[in-house]
Each structure stands twice: as C-alpha cells, then as structure tokens.
C-alpha cells in the first residue's frame, strides 16, 4: 500500500518538487587556484554567478583549501558542480563517478604543462642527474602538476623522489614558488600558468627561478558535476559554460581564461593512466 501511494502521488508532486528545486541554491566548489581562499573567491565567483543566473537559481560557493578536498566534496555529494584540476576530477570520477562537462581554455588553449622550478644560480646541466640529493617541495597529493605528473615521470625514470631528493610535499603552488625564489628549497613543483601569473602580478621576478623540467601537454581543468545530478541541470550548466565567448570571458572568467570546450571520455585519459600506474586509483 505504501509503494502504491508513492507511485500514484509522484506525478502530482513532480511540479512542486521541480519548483522547490528551482529555488534551492546550486552548490558550487572551486579548488585553491589563488594564493588565498579570498583571492580564489574573488577571481572565480563571477563565473559561478554566470552559471547560477543561467539556471535561474541562487548559489553557494565553497573554496577548498587543498586539491584533494574538492574531489572529496564532489564525490560525497556536498557540492553539485566544481571547477577542479584534472587529477582531482579523475579521483572524483574513480570514487564517485563524477562527470566532466567541459575543459577550460587558457589563452585559447585546452592544455598546460607541469614544471619543476629550481632556485636561481642552481647549476643543473642534466635533470634529474645533477639534482640528486637536493631539497624538493611537491604540492599536495591532489594536485595534477604539483604531485601526480612529476611522481609519474620520476617513476618512468626508475626514480623514487622520496629517496632521490630531500623530499617534502603538501604545499600550495604559490608557496612552492615562494620557497624556491627565497631559497628555502632547491626545487619545487608548479605549473606554467601559475608561475607566469605570479611573475605578471609582480609577486616574483622571472630571474629568481629557472624551469629545470617541463611535462608533455596536460588537459586543463574540468568543470565537473556529481554523478546523480539531474540531466536537465547538467545540460544547462554545460550550455552556460560553453556559450562563453572570448569577448565575454573577461567579464565572467578569471584573467586569461577564454572559455570552455566540451570534455570527452578521452580528455582526461592520460591523467587516469598516470594515477593507475602509481596505484592511486581503484583497479576495478
């Protein structure tokens, strides 16, 4: 009897439920892309406001303090949609079947590079041979460019960075750059966009650090949604992001981001392969 009443009542309740959902805030999240949470919120909130306006709903924005945290938040259903790094998305996809709707464009390009910075004056003719025993700072384990990809590259060379260098991890990208330019560490992981942005903002000078290693091209950040978000909302979010033109982007996106392209199942496959090679993803 209970099942029958629920089934019969469902069509009558559907419009009311839809109306209630339209009034409920859409829950967004973004990773620690800027030096502070406040900086990240100011830079990224206009984009999420754009998405919410397209949906006709209020919104909440969570700024996570580490890269792994955003994957946990999306995977646990605490947020509906997140702008997240490639590795964070792959973790959320693996653990909770999160779905990537789009890949962001930076100066018109859908890719970027992981880098390892060396302090100014460091003599490294061959990397990593000439860097053995130096101090190195990796970013936190949820970072694509700051942790996953450098670890994967070292593993391909038969090197364990934890024993090859004087190793530490867990830092933000901004902290890694500052640690190198101030001589706190010899080497640190980063990504090319962040280093360029810190130079452009005057926080560091180009001559204060050198790039000693650069990865192959990596897919840019994902706009991802939780697996059980309704299809209509997924389509509306994707349409709102993909409709942003290079001309409109300066009003909506953080500096130098110029829009989005649709993500495919292959977009983040190389990140997934690296995660599996390092034993960081489930085997089934």
Secondary structure, 3 states (H helix, E strand, C coil): CHHHHHHHHHHHHHHHHHHHHHHCCEEEEECCCCCCHHHHHHHHHHHHHHHHHHHCCCEEEEECCCHHHHHHHHHCCCCCEEEECHHHHHHHHHHHCCEEEEEEEECCECEECEEEEEECCCCCCCCCHHHCCCEEEEECCCCHHHHHHHHHHHHHCCCCHHHHCEEEEEECHHHHHHHHHCCCCCEEEEEHHHHHHHHHCCCCCHHHEEEEEECCCEECCEEEECCCCCHHHHHHHHHHHHCCCHHHHHHHCCCCEEEEEECCCCCCHHHHHHHHHCCCCCCC
